[in-house]
Amino acid sequence: MRQSTVYICQNCGAQAPKLIGRCPQCGEWGTYVEEVVAAPAKGKSVATRFSDATPQLISDIPTTAEQRIDMHNGELNRVLGGGLVPGSLVLIGGEPGIGKSTLALQVLMQLGEMKTLYASGEESARQLRLRADRLAGKPDNLYIVSETSLEKILEHVRTLQPELVVIDSIQTIALESLESNTGSISQVRECAAEIMRVAKQTNTPFIIVGHINKEGSLAGPKVLEHIVDTVLQFEGDQHYMYRILRAQKNRFGSTSELGIFEMRQDGLREVSNPSELLLSRNHQDLSGIAIAAAIEGIRPFLIEVQALVSTAAYGTPQRSSTGFDSRRLNMLLAVLEKRVGFRLPQKDVFLNIAGGIRVNDPAIDLAVLAAVLSSNMDIAIEEGICLTGEVGLAGELRPVNRIEQRITEAQRLGFRKIIIPEGQKLSLRNPKIEIIPVRKVSEAFRELIIKK
């Protein structure tokens, strides 16, 4: 084969014939690296994988229910859409030390009846054994190999014929046939494509672990996320014990599901009831705390929104949020000033979602404003009240989805009142919680503060 040299952006995978400083595709500086690529032989086509395929009428294609592999982990099954599909390729990404390898190894140890293979390019076999001793499970049919050559890993797959394979991580393995360095754009792309080919041919599911870059996205070319069937993001604050598993892409299920784990000494524990863990019961008579009824996927849970409003010490007020979109916080503060009349121009506003989780549900807008107002006035919100509602720019409360599930969850946890947007259609019979519909943010504040 004829070889040539190209320069490839390590951020987006764009190619250039010469070294350039700034990538014209993604705009990053200093990301181009020289790599040697081999051109295919003349007269041969690289697109031979589906050469025998013939067009079919879509109505003639048989449909059968997709079989799923039970992972013996309710949170992981939920995020995957009901279990792992045979022959699928799943990519798990996350920050260093967040628990990706622990999650992958623990899942294999829970599948005691299945023959599984764990291939690690980062840890030795002895390190993996020491980690396995700390985790709960019976690794009766779990095989371990410490290897960085993809050809040798796939040879072990053909020899052992496991029912599930984990490769940790995609950035540490390499194809010996490629001359580029381990972890380069070419190696990551070609390794993922080869793993996908073997997974589809043998109907063996593969789980690969991937690193993320400083921006928080998966390291390597964007084509890596296009190749795989499912992309899972494992996130959380290392200073907290909770970990969140989200699906960013799923060809076999929903991407709105959420899995919650608790990091413990003996591994990750499933959190089946996150409301009781995310709520603290010792905030009575404390200002700046509001309880929001949120939903992630199909799961309702209550979260604690904390706010602190103080006089700006350095002239320019700060706006800081943890677990909540800072741009949306600025918008809500503008609504609070324009539509409700509370001015916070010379005050710092700090917002925190308790438990170290990040929530994207817009229905917690009302709780955010309630917490900010409570801190600003130094008046505690009455215990036993929770809120839900999206706030519009006119100061109105917009309806939220699955309102009945939110009300039922608040009722189950013993809350006495819940404030919801006016106009929500309800079919609940004889609820044991007082439902207070309001039309504007100002009306919700009157219910919270004046009628206290």
Beta strands, then each sheet from edge to edge (+ up, - down):
strand 1: 2-9
strand 2: 15-16
strand 3: 32-39
strand 4: 89-94
strand 5: 116-120
strand 6: 142-146
strand 7: 164-168
strand 8: 206-210
strand 9: 230-235
strand 10: 242-250
strand 11: 258-264
strand 12: 267-270
strand 13: 289-296
strand 14: 299-311
strand 15: 319-322
strand 16: 347-353
strand 17: 385-387
strand 18: 390-391
strand 19: 397-398
strand 20: 417-421
strand 21: 434-438
sheet 1: 2+ 1- 3+
sheet 2: 6+ 5+ 7+ 8+ 4+ 9+ 10- 11+ 12-
sheet 3: 15+ 16+ 14- 13+ 17+ 20+ 21+
sheet 4: 18+ 19-
end
